[in-house]
Amino acid sequence: MTNPTKRTTIYLDPDLHKALRLKSIDSSKSVSELVNEAVREALAEDAEDLAAFEERKDEIPIPFEEMVKRLKLDGLI
């Protein structure tokens, strides 16, 4: 048995809505499917971020200036 879906109303910027409709046509997916996928991805990223914060909670913070110095020494900036 599939989970029942919930109906909601969202308000989109007109250009965003147009792009979403075009992507829907191009991908053969409904606008609802695309929005559900985007929300799932955003929530998954949030979960990953929270997990990373939890994993690093005991690390000693590095001042911004120190981080910039390290990046310069490593040739990354």
Phi and psi restraints in degrees (range 20) as a CNS / XPLOR table:
assign (resid 1 and name C) (resid 2 and name N)
       (resid 2 and name CA) (resid 2 and name C) 1.0 -82.5 20.0 2
assign (resid 2 and name N) (resid 2 and name CA)
       (resid 2 and name C) (resid 3 and name N) 1.0 154.6 20.0 2
assign (resid 2 and name C) (resid 3 and name N)
       (resid 3 and name CA) (resid 3 and name C) 1.0 -70.9 20.0 2
assign (resid 3 and name N) (resid 3 and name CA)
       (resid 3 and name C) (resid 4 and name N) 1.0 135.9 20.0 2
assign (resid 3 and name C) (resid 4 and name N)
       (resid 4 and name CA) (resid 4 and name C) 1.0 -68.5 20.0 2
assign (resid 4 and name N) (resid 4 and name CA)
       (resid 4 and name C) (resid 5 and name N) 1.0 142.2 20.0 2
assign (resid 4 and name C) (resid 5 and name N)
       (resid 5 and name CA) (resid 5 and name C) 1.0 -87.2 20.0 2
assign (resid 5 and name N) (resid 5 and name CA)
       (resid 5 and name C) (resid 6 and name N) 1.0 157.5 20.0 2
assign (resid 5 and name C) (resid 6 and name N)
       (resid 6 and name CA) (resid 6 and name C) 1.0 -109.4 20.0 2
assign (resid 6 and name N) (resid 6 and name CA)
       (resid 6 and name C) (resid 7 and name N) 1.0 137.7 20.0 2
assign (resid 6 and name C) (resid 7 and name N)
       (resid 7 and name CA) (resid 7 and name C) 1.0 -91.8 20.0 2
assign (resid 7 and name N) (resid 7 and name CA)
       (resid 7 and name C) (resid 8 and name N) 1.0 138.8 20.0 2
assign (resid 7 and name C) (resid 8 and name N)
       (resid 8 and name CA) (resid 8 and name C) 1.0 -145.5 20.0 2
assign (resid 8 and name N) (resid 8 and name CA)
       (resid 8 and name C) (resid 9 and name N) 1.0 163.6 20.0 2
assign (resid 8 and name C) (resid 9 and name N)
       (resid 9 and name CA) (resid 9 and name C) 1.0 -114.0 20.0 2
assign (resid 9 and name N) (resid 9 and name CA)
       (resid 9 and name C) (resid 10 and name N) 1.0 128.9 20.0 2
assign (resid 9 and name C) (resid 10 and name N)
       (resid 10 and name CA) (resid 10 and name C) 1.0 -126.6 20.0 2
assign (resid 10 and name N) (resid 10 and name CA)
       (resid 10 and name C) (resid 11 and name N) 1.0 153.5 20.0 2
assign (resid 10 and name C) (resid 11 and name N)
       (resid 11 and name CA) (resid 11 and name C) 1.0 -114.1 20.0 2
assign (resid 11 and name N) (resid 11 and name CA)
       (resid 11 and name C) (resid 12 and name N) 1.0 121.7 20.0 2
assign (resid 11 and name C) (resid 12 and name N)
       (resid 12 and name CA) (resid 12 and name C) 1.0 -111.3 20.0 2
assign (resid 12 and name N) (resid 12 and name CA)
       (resid 12 and name C) (resid 13 and name N) 1.0 149.3 20.0 2
assign (resid 12 and name C) (resid 13 and name N)
       (resid 13 and name CA) (resid 13 and name C) 1.0 -56.9 20.0 2
assign (resid 13 and name N) (resid 13 and name CA)
       (resid 13 and name C) (resid 14 and name N) 1.0 138.4 20.0 2
assign (resid 13 and name C) (resid 14 and name N)
       (resid 14 and name CA) (resid 14 and name C) 1.0 -55.3 20.0 2
assign (resid 14 and name N) (resid 14 and name CA)
       (resid 14 and name C) (resid 15 and name N) 1.0 -41.0 20.0 2
assign (resid 14 and name C) (resid 15 and name N)
       (resid 15 and name CA) (resid 15 and name C) 1.0 -67.3 20.0 2
assign (resid 15 and name N) (resid 15 and name CA)
       (resid 15 and name C) (resid 16 and name N) 1.0 -38.4 20.0 2
assign (resid 15 and name C) (resid 16 and name N)
       (resid 16 and name CA) (resid 16 and name C) 1.0 -64.9 20.0 2
assign (resid 16 and name N) (resid 16 and name CA)
       (resid 16 and name C) (resid 17 and name N) 1.0 -41.5 20.0 2
assign (resid 16 and name C) (resid 17 and name N)
       (resid 17 and name CA) (resid 17 and name C) 1.0 -63.0 20.0 2
assign (resid 17 and name N) (resid 17 and name CA)
       (resid 17 and name C) (resid 18 and name N) 1.0 -42.6 20.0 2
assign (resid 17 and name C) (resid 18 and name N)
       (resid 18 and name CA) (resid 18 and name C) 1.0 -61.8 20.0 2
assign (resid 18 and name N) (resid 18 and name CA)
       (resid 18 and name C) (resid 19 and name N) 1.0 -45.4 20.0 2
assign (resid 18 and name C) (resid 19 and name N)
       (resid 19 and name CA) (resid 19 and name C) 1.0 -62.2 20.0 2
assign (resid 19 and name N) (resid 19 and name CA)
       (resid 19 and name C) (resid 20 and name N) 1.0 -39.4 20.0 2
assign (resid 19 and name C) (resid 20 and name N)
       (resid 20 and name CA) (resid 20 and name C) 1.0 -65.3 20.0 2
assign (resid 20 and name N) (resid 20 and name CA)
       (resid 20 and name C) (resid 21 and name N) 1.0 -41.8 20.0 2
assign (resid 20 and name C) (resid 21 and name N)
       (resid 21 and name CA) (resid 21 and name C) 1.0 -63.7 20.0 2
assign (resid 21 and name N) (resid 21 and name CA)
       (resid 21 and name C) (resid 22 and name N) 1.0 -42.0 20.0 2
assign (resid 21 and name C) (resid 22 and name N)
       (resid 22 and name CA) (resid 22 and name C) 1.0 -64.2 20.0 2
assign (resid 22 and name N) (resid 22 and name CA)
       (resid 22 and name C) (resid 23 and name N) 1.0 -41.3 20.0 2
assign (resid 22 and name C) (resid 23 and name N)
       (resid 23 and name CA) (resid 23 and name C) 1.0 -65.6 20.0 2
assign (resid 23 and name N) (resid 23 and name CA)
       (resid 23 and name C) (resid 24 and name N) 1.0 -35.6 20.0 2
assign (resid 23 and name C) (resid 24 and name N)
       (resid 24 and name CA) (resid 24 and name C) 1.0 -59.7 20.0 2
assign (resid 24 and name N) (resid 24 and name CA)
       (resid 24 and name C) (resid 25 and name N) 1.0 -45.9 20.0 2
assign (resid 24 and name C) (resid 25 and name N)
       (resid 25 and name CA) (resid 25 and name C) 1.0 -64.9 20.0 2
assign (resid 25 and name N) (resid 25 and name CA)
       (resid 25 and name C) (resid 26 and name N) 1.0 -45.7 20.0 2
assign (resid 25 and name C) (resid 26 and name N)
       (resid 26 and name CA) (resid 26 and name C) 1.0 -65.1 20.0 2
assign (resid 26 and name N) (resid 26 and name CA)
       (resid 26 and name C) (resid 27 and name N) 1.0 -35.9 20.0 2
assign (resid 26 and name C) (resid 27 and name N)
       (resid 27 and name CA) (resid 27 and name C) 1.0 -95.7 20.0 2
assign (resid 27 and name N) (resid 27 and name CA)
       (resid 27 and name C) (resid 28 and name N) 1.0 -4.1 20.0 2
assign (resid 27 and name C) (resid 28 and name N)
       (resid 28 and name CA) (resid 28 and name C) 1.0 58.2 20.0 2
assign (resid 28 and name N) (resid 28 and name CA)
       (resid 28 and name C) (resid 29 and name N) 1.0 33.1 20.0 2
assign (resid 28 and name C) (resid 29 and name N)
       (resid 29 and name CA) (resid 29 and name C) 1.0 -119.4 20.0 2
assign (resid 29 and name N) (resid 29 and name CA)
       (resid 29 and name C) (resid 30 and name N) 1.0 151.2 20.0 2
assign (resid 29 and name C) (resid 30 and name N)
       (resid 30 and name CA) (resid 30 and name C) 1.0 -73.7 20.0 2
assign (resid 30 and name N) (resid 30 and name CA)
       (resid 30 and name C) (resid 31 and name N) 1.0 160.3 20.0 2
assign (resid 30 and name C) (resid 31 and name N)
       (resid 31 and name CA) (resid 31 and name C) 1.0 -58.5 20.0 2
assign (resid 31 and name N) (resid 31 and name CA)
       (resid 31 and name C) (resid 32 and name N) 1.0 -40.2 20.0 2
assign (resid 31 and name C) (resid 32 and name N)
       (resid 32 and name CA) (resid 32 and name C) 1.0 -60.8 20.0 2
assign (resid 32 and name N) (resid 32 and name CA)
       (resid 32 and name C) (resid 33 and name N) 1.0 -42.1 20.0 2
assign (resid 32 and name C) (resid 33 and name N)
       (resid 33 and name CA) (resid 33 and name C) 1.0 -61.7 20.0 2
assign (resid 33 and name N) (resid 33 and name CA)
       (resid 33 and name C) (resid 34 and name N) 1.0 -43.8 20.0 2
assign (resid 33 and name C) (resid 34 and name N)
       (resid 34 and name CA) (resid 34 and name C) 1.0 -64.9 20.0 2
assign (resid 34 and name N) (resid 34 and name CA)
       (resid 34 and name C) (resid 35 and name N) 1.0 -41.7 20.0 2
assign (resid 34 and name C) (resid 35 and name N)
       (resid 35 and name CA) (resid 35 and name C) 1.0 -66.2 20.0 2
assign (resid 35 and name N) (resid 35 and name CA)
       (resid 35 and name C) (resid 36 and name N) 1.0 -43.4 20.0 2
assign (resid 35 and name C) (resid 36 and name N)
       (resid 36 and name CA) (resid 36 and name C) 1.0 -59.6 20.0 2
assign (resid 36 and name N) (resid 36 and name CA)
       (resid 36 and name C) (resid 37 and name N) 1.0 -42.9 20.0 2
assign (resid 36 and name C) (resid 37 and name N)
       (resid 37 and name CA) (resid 37 and name C) 1.0 -61.8 20.0 2
assign (resid 37 and name N) (resid 37 and name CA)
       (resid 37 and name C) (resid 38 and name N) 1.0 -44.5 20.0 2
assign (resid 37 and name C) (resid 38 and name N)
       (resid 38 and name CA) (resid 38 and name C) 1.0 -64.1 20.0 2
assign (resid 38 and name N) (resid 38 and name CA)
       (resid 38 and name C) (resid 39 and name N) 1.0 -40.9 20.0 2
assign (resid 38 and name C) (resid 39 and name N)
       (resid 39 and name CA) (resid 39 and name C) 1.0 -66.6 20.0 2
assign (resid 39 and name N) (resid 39 and name CA)
       (resid 39 and name C) (resid 40 and name N) 1.0 -42.9 20.0 2
assign (resid 39 and name C) (resid 40 and name N)
       (resid 40 and name CA) (resid 40 and name C) 1.0 -58.7 20.0 2
assign (resid 40 and name N) (resid 40 and name CA)
       (resid 40 and name C) (resid 41 and name N) 1.0 -45.0 20.0 2
assign (resid 40 and name C) (resid 41 and name N)
       (resid 41 and name CA) (resid 41 and name C) 1.0 -62.5 20.0 2
assign (resid 41 and name N) (resid 41 and name CA)
       (resid 41 and name C) (resid 42 and name N) 1.0 -43.4 20.0 2
assign (resid 41 and name C) (resid 42 and name N)
       (resid 42 and name CA) (resid 42 and name C) 1.0 -63.2 20.0 2
assign (resid 42 and name N) (resid 42 and name CA)
       (resid 42 and name C) (resid 43 and name N) 1.0 -43.2 20.0 2
assign (resid 42 and name C) (resid 43 and name N)
       (resid 43 and name CA) (resid 43 and name C) 1.0 -67.5 20.0 2
assign (resid 43 and name N) (resid 43 and name CA)
       (resid 43 and name C) (resid 44 and name N) 1.0 -35.9 20.0 2
assign (resid 43 and name C) (resid 44 and name N)
       (resid 44 and name CA) (resid 44 and name C) 1.0 -65.0 20.0 2
assign (resid 44 and name N) (resid 44 and name CA)
       (resid 44 and name C) (resid 45 and name N) 1.0 -40.5 20.0 2
assign (resid 44 and name C) (resid 45 and name N)
       (resid 45 and name CA) (resid 45 and name C) 1.0 -63.1 20.0 2
assign (resid 45 and name N) (resid 45 and name CA)
       (resid 45 and name C) (resid 46 and name N) 1.0 -41.4 20.0 2
assign (resid 45 and name C) (resid 46 and name N)
       (resid 46 and name CA) (resid 46 and name C) 1.0 -60.5 20.0 2
assign (resid 46 and name N) (resid 46 and name CA)
       (resid 46 and name C) (resid 47 and name N) 1.0 -42.4 20.0 2
assign (resid 46 and name C) (resid 47 and name N)
       (resid 47 and name CA) (resid 47 and name C) 1.0 -63.7 20.0 2
assign (resid 47 and name N) (resid 47 and name CA)
       (resid 47 and name C) (resid 48 and name N) 1.0 -40.5 20.0 2
assign (resid 47 and name C) (resid 48 and name N)
       (resid 48 and name CA) (resid 48 and name C) 1.0 -63.5 20.0 2
assign (resid 48 and name N) (resid 48 and name CA)
       (resid 48 and name C) (resid 49 and name N) 1.0 -43.0 20.0 2
assign (resid 48 and name C) (resid 49 and name N)
       (resid 49 and name CA) (resid 49 and name C) 1.0 -61.2 20.0 2
assign (resid 49 and name N) (resid 49 and name CA)
       (resid 49 and name C) (resid 50 and name N) 1.0 -45.7 20.0 2
assign (resid 49 and name C) (resid 50 and name N)
       (resid 50 and name CA) (resid 50 and name C) 1.0 -62.2 20.0 2
assign (resid 50 and name N) (resid 50 and name CA)
       (resid 50 and name C) (resid 51 and name N) 1.0 -39.8 20.0 2
assign (resid 50 and name C) (resid 51 and name N)
       (resid 51 and name CA) (resid 51 and name C) 1.0 -64.3 20.0 2
assign (resid 51 and name N) (resid 51 and name CA)
       (resid 51 and name C) (resid 52 and name N) 1.0 -40.9 20.0 2
assign (resid 51 and name C) (resid 52 and name N)
       (resid 52 and name CA) (resid 52 and name C) 1.0 -65.1 20.0 2
assign (resid 52 and name N) (resid 52 and name CA)
       (resid 52 and name C) (resid 53 and name N) 1.0 -41.0 20.0 2
assign (resid 52 and name C) (resid 53 and name N)
       (resid 53 and name CA) (resid 53 and name C) 1.0 -61.6 20.0 2
assign (resid 53 and name N) (resid 53 and name CA)
       (resid 53 and name C) (resid 54 and name N) 1.0 -43.6 20.0 2
assign (resid 53 and name C) (resid 54 and name N)
       (resid 54 and name CA) (resid 54 and name C) 1.0 -63.6 20.0 2
assign (resid 54 and name N) (resid 54 and name CA)
       (resid 54 and name C) (resid 55 and name N) 1.0 -41.9 20.0 2
assign (resid 54 and name C) (resid 55 and name N)
       (resid 55 and name CA) (resid 55 and name C) 1.0 -64.0 20.0 2
assign (resid 55 and name N) (resid 55 and name CA)
       (resid 55 and name C) (resid 56 and name N) 1.0 -32.9 20.0 2
assign (resid 55 and name C) (resid 56 and name N)
       (resid 56 and name CA) (resid 56 and name C) 1.0 -103.4 20.0 2
assign (resid 56 and name N) (resid 56 and name CA)
       (resid 56 and name C) (resid 57 and name N) 1.0 10.1 20.0 2
assign (resid 56 and name C) (resid 57 and name N)
       (resid 57 and name CA) (resid 57 and name C) 1.0 -61.9 20.0 2
assign (resid 57 and name N) (resid 57 and name CA)
       (resid 57 and name C) (resid 58 and name N) 1.0 -25.1 20.0 2
assign (resid 57 and name C) (resid 58 and name N)
       (resid 58 and name CA) (resid 58 and name C) 1.0 -93.3 20.0 2
assign (resid 58 and name N) (resid 58 and name CA)
       (resid 58 and name C) (resid 59 and name N) 1.0 -0.9 20.0 2
assign (resid 58 and name C) (resid 59 and name N)
       (resid 59 and name CA) (resid 59 and name C) 1.0 -70.6 20.0 2
assign (resid 59 and name N) (resid 59 and name CA)
       (resid 59 and name C) (resid 60 and name N) 1.0 147.6 20.0 2
assign (resid 59 and name C) (resid 60 and name N)
       (resid 60 and name CA) (resid 60 and name C) 1.0 -79.1 20.0 2
assign (resid 60 and name N) (resid 60 and name CA)
       (resid 60 and name C) (resid 61 and name N) 1.0 127.8 20.0 2
assign (resid 60 and name C) (resid 61 and name N)
       (resid 61 and name CA) (resid 61 and name C) 1.0 -63.9 20.0 2
assign (resid 61 and name N) (resid 61 and name CA)
       (resid 61 and name C) (resid 62 and name N) 1.0 147.4 20.0 2
assign (resid 61 and name C) (resid 62 and name N)
       (resid 62 and name CA) (resid 62 and name C) 1.0 -108.8 20.0 2
assign (resid 62 and name N) (resid 62 and name CA)
       (resid 62 and name C) (resid 63 and name N) 1.0 127.6 20.0 2
assign (resid 62 and name C) (resid 63 and name N)
       (resid 63 and name CA) (resid 63 and name C) 1.0 -60.9 20.0 2
assign (resid 63 and name N) (resid 63 and name CA)
       (resid 63 and name C) (resid 64 and name N) 1.0 148.5 20.0 2
assign (resid 63 and name C) (resid 64 and name N)
       (resid 64 and name CA) (resid 64 and name C) 1.0 -52.7 20.0 2
assign (resid 64 and name N) (resid 64 and name CA)
       (resid 64 and name C) (resid 65 and name N) 1.0 -46.1 20.0 2
assign (resid 64 and name C) (resid 65 and name N)
       (resid 65 and name CA) (resid 65 and name C) 1.0 -59.9 20.0 2
assign (resid 65 and name N) (resid 65 and name CA)
       (resid 65 and name C) (resid 66 and name N) 1.0 -39.4 20.0 2
assign (resid 65 and name C) (resid 66 and name N)
       (resid 66 and name CA) (resid 66 and name C) 1.0 -65.2 20.0 2
assign (resid 66 and name N) (resid 66 and name CA)
       (resid 66 and name C) (resid 67 and name N) 1.0 -40.7 20.0 2
assign (resid 66 and name C) (resid 67 and name N)
       (resid 67 and name CA) (resid 67 and name C) 1.0 -64.6 20.0 2
assign (resid 67 and name N) (resid 67 and name CA)
       (resid 67 and name C) (resid 68 and name N) 1.0 -40.3 20.0 2
assign (resid 67 and name C) (resid 68 and name N)
       (resid 68 and name CA) (resid 68 and name C) 1.0 -62.7 20.0 2
assign (resid 68 and name N) (resid 68 and name CA)
       (resid 68 and name C) (resid 69 and name N) 1.0 -42.5 20.0 2
assign (resid 68 and name C) (resid 69 and name N)
       (resid 69 and name CA) (resid 69 and name C) 1.0 -60.6 20.0 2
assign (resid 69 and name N) (resid 69 and name CA)
       (resid 69 and name C) (resid 70 and name N) 1.0 -44.6 20.0 2
assign (resid 69 and name C) (resid 70 and name N)
       (resid 70 and name CA) (resid 70 and name C) 1.0 -61.9 20.0 2
assign (resid 70 and name N) (resid 70 and name CA)
       (resid 70 and name C) (resid 71 and name N) 1.0 -43.5 20.0 2
assign (resid 70 and name C) (resid 71 and name N)
       (resid 71 and name CA) (resid 71 and name C) 1.0 -63.0 20.0 2
assign (resid 71 and name N) (resid 71 and name CA)
       (resid 71 and name C) (resid 72 and name N) 1.0 -39.5 20.0 2
assign (resid 71 and name C) (resid 72 and name N)
       (resid 72 and name CA) (resid 72 and name C) 1.0 -65.1 20.0 2
assign (resid 72 and name N) (resid 72 and name CA)
       (resid 72 and name C) (resid 73 and name N) 1.0 -44.5 20.0 2
assign (resid 72 and name C) (resid 73 and name N)
       (resid 73 and name CA) (resid 73 and name C) 1.0 -61.3 20.0 2
assign (resid 73 and name N) (resid 73 and name CA)
       (resid 73 and name C) (resid 74 and name N) 1.0 -34.7 20.0 2
assign (resid 73 and name C) (resid 74 and name N)
       (resid 74 and name CA) (resid 74 and name C) 1.0 -83.6 20.0 2
assign (resid 74 and name N) (resid 74 and name CA)
       (resid 74 and name C) (resid 75 and name N) 1.0 -0.4 20.0 2
assign (resid 74 and name C) (resid 75 and name N)
       (resid 75 and name CA) (resid 75 and name C) 1.0 71.7 20.0 2
assign (resid 75 and name N) (resid 75 and name CA)
       (resid 75 and name C) (resid 76 and name N) 1.0 20.6 20.0 2
assign (resid 75 and name C) (resid 76 and name N)
       (resid 76 and name CA) (resid 76 and name C) 1.0 -88.6 20.0 2
assign (resid 76 and name N) (resid 76 and name CA)
       (resid 76 and name C) (resid 77 and name N) 1.0 -16.7 20.0 2
